[in-house]
Amino acid sequence: MSAVILALAAGAVVGLALGALGGGGSVLAVPALIYLLGFTPAAATTASLIIVTATSLTALYAHARTGTVHWRAGVLFAAAGLLPAAAAGAAAGRLPQPVLTASFAAIAALAAVRMLRPGRTSAGQTAVRPVKAAGVGAGLGALTGLLGVGGGFLAVPALVAVLTFEIQAAVGTSLLVISANSLASLATRGATASGVDWAVIAPFTGAAILGAWDGKRLAAKVTGTLLQRAFAVLLMAVAAFMLIDALVRAQEFGR
């Protein structure tokens, strides 16, 4: 099958996840780039950041129009993650590929478990807790820089648990955090970004952007619980496949 067709199909799924759930797109983008499109793990994390940045900014605009973005809390989360994202992005290229793959599989499994757990909701936003928000924001930034994931699958439950946001506000605000962290990490990956295959990334990104708008509409029609459970099952399968692949590569690397 043509690489462009595969890129379009994968991009549509990534955008759908980001638009509907406020995160999770990058944990599908990286394995799609590696296993469907032949990218190395290091190149895939850089390409994922490009795709997720463009898609998240589009989805952020859509959510901002409906008033589901809390800018003050989002800026606090994002600001705390900027330096960790940049530092981790600079270090990512020095890690062995099996380590990157195994780490990503672990994060995908964690995301799936979090999505399967019953979520907490709140009737409205309460006071921002700066210390907790900054700590969570820094952790999300480091995750973004190291593995090329936006961290929305962790940002959404963190915004619900730490700042007691209702789910729609958490989804919208997480997109602001994802966009800022991804941009900060990309700034330290200039060399790797220049080697990205734009003939594949451009259609992937375009399909993801269109998918994000569809995801936003889907979220208004389908219950969040159903979406999260379906996505969690898919993520668990991806995590298991990547972990097995990482173990095989590690054995070959040790020979």
SEMI-572498 format. One record per residue (C-alpha): x negated, y, z negated; residue in three letters. Coordinates in nm, 3 decimals. Each point is the difference from the previous one (the first is absolute). Layout:
<gufis>
     east    north       up  rest
        X        Y        Z   ALA
...
</gufis>
This chain:
<gufis>
     east    north       up  rest
    0.000    0.000    0.000   MET
   -0.123    0.350    0.083   SER
   -0.175    0.187   -0.282   ALA
    0.219    0.304    0.068   VAL
    0.321   -0.202   -0.040   ILE
   -0.130   -0.152   -0.324   LEU
   -0.098    0.348   -0.122   ALA
    0.347    0.136    0.077   LEU
    0.174   -0.288   -0.180   ALA
   -0.226    0.021   -0.307   ALA
    0.028    0.379   -0.010   GLY
    0.379   -0.015   -0.001   ALA
   -0.002   -0.231   -0.305   VAL
   -0.254    0.218   -0.185   VAL
    0.203    0.315    0.064   GLY
    0.321   -0.170   -0.105   LEU
   -0.155   -0.097   -0.333   ALA
   -0.139    0.347   -0.068   LEU
    0.322    0.177    0.093   GLY
    0.228   -0.232   -0.196   ALA
   -0.213   -0.077   -0.306   LEU
   -0.243    0.294   -0.028   GLY
   -0.294   -0.242    0.020   GLY
   -0.111   -0.345    0.100   GLY
   -0.076    0.085    0.362   GLY
   -0.376   -0.015   -0.040   SER
    0.006   -0.343   -0.164   VAL
    0.145   -0.122    0.328   LEU
   -0.209    0.227    0.225   ALA
   -0.337   -0.137   -0.112   VAL
    0.077   -0.372    0.053   PRO
    0.171    0.081    0.332   ALA
   -0.310    0.185    0.118   LEU
   -0.229   -0.285   -0.110   ILE
    0.195   -0.308    0.108   TYR
    0.208    0.127    0.291   LEU
   -0.230    0.261    0.151   LEU
   -0.347   -0.128   -0.086   GLY
   -0.130    0.283   -0.220   PHE
   -0.266   -0.067   -0.264   THR
    0.119    0.057   -0.360   PRO
   -0.203    0.323   -0.026   ALA
    0.133    0.138    0.331   ALA
    0.353   -0.112   -0.090   ALA
    0.001    0.196   -0.327   THR
   -0.113    0.314    0.183   THR
    0.255   -0.045    0.279   ALA
    0.268   -0.068   -0.261   SER
   -0.073    0.333   -0.166   LEU
    0.047    0.180    0.333   ILE
    0.331   -0.176    0.061   ILE
    0.127    0.042   -0.356   VAL
   -0.095    0.369   -0.014   THR
    0.192    0.087    0.317   ALA
    0.298   -0.216   -0.093   THR
    0.018    0.119   -0.361   SER
   -0.004    0.365    0.104   LEU
    0.289   -0.070    0.237   THR
    0.197   -0.187   -0.265   ALA
   -0.081    0.274   -0.255   LEU
    0.155    0.259    0.231   TYR
    0.315   -0.212    0.032   ALA
    0.033   -0.038   -0.379   HIS
   -0.081    0.367   -0.065   ALA
    0.293    0.099    0.221   ARG
    0.233   -0.195   -0.229   THR
   -0.152    0.141   -0.320   GLY
   -0.140   -0.327   -0.138   THR
   -0.360    0.127   -0.043   VAL
   -0.104    0.142   -0.339   HIS
   -0.293    0.213    0.108   TRP
   -0.146    0.093   -0.341   ARG
   -0.029   -0.358   -0.124   ALA
   -0.117   -0.121    0.340   GLY
   -0.276    0.259    0.016   VAL
   -0.115   -0.098   -0.350   LEU
   -0.017   -0.368    0.096   PHE
   -0.172    0.076    0.328   ALA
   -0.255    0.244   -0.144   ALA
   -0.115   -0.257   -0.257   ALA
   -0.060   -0.253    0.277   GLY
   -0.194    0.213    0.250   LEU
   -0.352   -0.047   -0.139   LEU
    0.043   -0.373   -0.078   PRO
    0.138   -0.053    0.352   ALA
   -0.297    0.176    0.160   ALA
   -0.257   -0.184   -0.217   ALA
    0.156   -0.342    0.055   ALA
    0.031    0.067    0.373   GLY
   -0.374    0.066    0.020   ALA
   -0.078   -0.324   -0.186   ALA
    0.239   -0.224    0.195   ALA
   -0.231   -0.046    0.299   GLY
   -0.270   -0.157   -0.220   ARG
    0.218   -0.288   -0.124   LEU
   -0.023   -0.347    0.162   PRO
    0.298   -0.079    0.225   GLN
    0.118   -0.303   -0.205   PRO
    0.010    0.223   -0.310   VAL
    0.211    0.260    0.180   LEU
    0.238   -0.268    0.130   THR
    0.038   -0.170   -0.339   ALA
    0.053    0.335   -0.176   SER
    0.265    0.094    0.250   PHE
    0.175   -0.336   -0.044   ALA
    0.009    0.057   -0.377   ALA
    0.151    0.346    0.045   ILE
    0.262   -0.134    0.243   ALA
    0.097   -0.270   -0.252   ALA
    0.023    0.262   -0.277   LEU
    0.224    0.212    0.221   ALA
    0.226   -0.299    0.067   ALA
    0.030   -0.083   -0.371   VAL
    0.082    0.362   -0.085   ARG
    0.271    0.010    0.265   MET
    0.158   -0.321   -0.129   LEU
    0.016    0.126   -0.358   ARG
    0.316    0.189   -0.102   PRO
   -0.064    0.371    0.035   GLY
    0.075    0.274   -0.247   ARG
    0.209    0.292    0.110   THR
    0.092    0.324   -0.160   SER
    0.286    0.242    0.034   ALA
   -0.243    0.282    0.069   GLY
   -0.348    0.141   -0.037   GLN
   -0.139    0.075   -0.344   THR
   -0.307    0.196   -0.102   ALA
   -0.323   -0.080    0.185   VAL
   -0.255   -0.182   -0.217   ARG
   -0.329    0.145    0.128   PRO
   -0.247   -0.244   -0.157   VAL
    0.185   -0.314    0.110   LYS
    0.075    0.147    0.341   ALA
   -0.366    0.094    0.054   ALA
   -0.121   -0.345   -0.108   GLY
    0.236   -0.184    0.232   VAL
   -0.077    0.246    0.280   GLY
   -0.374   -0.060   -0.033   ALA
    0.047   -0.377    0.015   GLY
    0.216    0.027    0.311   LEU
   -0.259    0.224    0.164   GLY
   -0.280   -0.252   -0.060   ALA
    0.218   -0.279    0.140   LEU
    0.073    0.204    0.312   THR
   -0.365    0.077    0.065   GLY
   -0.128   -0.351   -0.056   LEU
    0.258   -0.211    0.182   LEU
    0.160    0.242    0.244   GLY
    0.342   -0.026   -0.164   VAL
    0.214    0.298   -0.081   GLY
    0.100   -0.139   -0.339   GLY
    0.367    0.076    0.039   GLY
    0.098   -0.345   -0.123   PHE
   -0.163    0.096   -0.331   LEU
    0.088    0.371    0.011   ALA
    0.375   -0.063    0.017   VAL
    0.022   -0.217   -0.317   PRO
   -0.249    0.234   -0.172   ALA
    0.214    0.304    0.073   LEU
    0.306   -0.186   -0.129   VAL
   -0.174   -0.130   -0.315   ALA
   -0.229    0.293   -0.090   VAL
    0.211    0.296    0.112   LEU
    0.342   -0.174   -0.015   THR
    0.091    0.097    0.356   PHE
    0.304   -0.148    0.164   GLU
   -0.099   -0.233    0.285   ILE
    0.074    0.234    0.292   GLN
   -0.209    0.279   -0.155   ALA
   -0.281   -0.248   -0.069   ALA
    0.000   -0.117    0.363   VAL
   -0.008    0.355    0.137   GLY
   -0.267    0.124   -0.243   THR
   -0.221   -0.307    0.055   SER
   -0.033    0.098    0.365   LEU
   -0.165    0.327   -0.105   LEU
   -0.250   -0.197   -0.212   VAL
   -0.068   -0.247    0.282   ILE
   -0.063    0.277    0.252   SER
   -0.244    0.188   -0.224   ALA
   -0.195   -0.311   -0.106   ASN
   -0.026   -0.129    0.356   SER
   -0.131    0.334    0.128   LEU
   -0.260    0.016   -0.279   ALA
   -0.123   -0.350    0.076   SER
   -0.013    0.062    0.374   LEU
   -0.223    0.302   -0.059   ALA
   -0.277   -0.234   -0.123   THR
    0.038   -0.249    0.285   ARG
   -0.107    0.213    0.296   GLY
   -0.245   -0.258    0.137   ALA
    0.245   -0.290   -0.013   THR
    0.287    0.209    0.135   ALA
   -0.201    0.084    0.313   SER
   -0.025   -0.372    0.083   GLY
    0.375   -0.066   -0.021   VAL
    0.170   -0.130    0.315   ASP
    0.241    0.284    0.074   TRP
    0.162   -0.193    0.285   ALA
    0.144   -0.229   -0.269   VAL
    0.037    0.247   -0.287   ILE
    0.196    0.260    0.200   ALA
    0.295   -0.228    0.091   PRO
   -0.013   -0.158   -0.348   PHE
    0.029    0.345   -0.159   THR
    0.271    0.117    0.240   GLY
    0.214   -0.306   -0.072   ALA
   -0.057    0.041   -0.374   ALA
    0.115    0.363    0.010   ILE
    0.320   -0.095    0.182   LEU
    0.048   -0.292   -0.238   GLY
   -0.027    0.234   -0.299   ALA
    0.306    0.193    0.116   TRP
    0.191   -0.325    0.046   ASP
   -0.114   -0.110   -0.347   GLY
    0.135    0.318   -0.153   LYS
    0.340   -0.067    0.160   ARG
   -0.011   -0.368   -0.101   LEU
   -0.063    0.094   -0.363   ALA
    0.325    0.195   -0.002   ALA
    0.199   -0.303    0.120   LYS
   -0.161   -0.300   -0.171   VAL
   -0.056   -0.041   -0.374   THR
   -0.354    0.064   -0.118   GLY
   -0.005   -0.333   -0.186   THR
    0.068   -0.201    0.316   LEU
   -0.267    0.189    0.194   LEU
   -0.258   -0.046   -0.274   GLN
    0.062   -0.373   -0.037   ARG
   -0.024   -0.067    0.373   ALA
   -0.318    0.202    0.024   PHE
   -0.148   -0.168   -0.309   ALA
    0.044   -0.348    0.152   VAL
   -0.179    0.115    0.316   LEU
   -0.282    0.154   -0.204   LEU
   -0.048   -0.317   -0.205   MET
   -0.041   -0.203    0.319   ALA
   -0.252    0.252    0.136   VAL
   -0.194   -0.002   -0.328   ALA
   -0.021   -0.381   -0.004   ALA
   -0.124   -0.011    0.359   PHE
   -0.264    0.270   -0.060   MET
   -0.123   -0.164   -0.321   LEU
   -0.051   -0.333    0.177   ILE
   -0.181    0.178    0.282   ASP
   -0.224    0.184   -0.248   ALA
   -0.093   -0.327   -0.172   LEU
   -0.088   -0.162    0.334   VAL
   -0.211    0.300    0.102   ARG
   -0.175    0.004   -0.338   ALA
   -0.094   -0.366    0.039   GLN
   -0.138    0.067    0.348   GLU
   -0.186    0.306   -0.131   PHE
   -0.162   -0.211   -0.274   GLY
   -0.132   -0.263    0.238   ARG
</gufis>
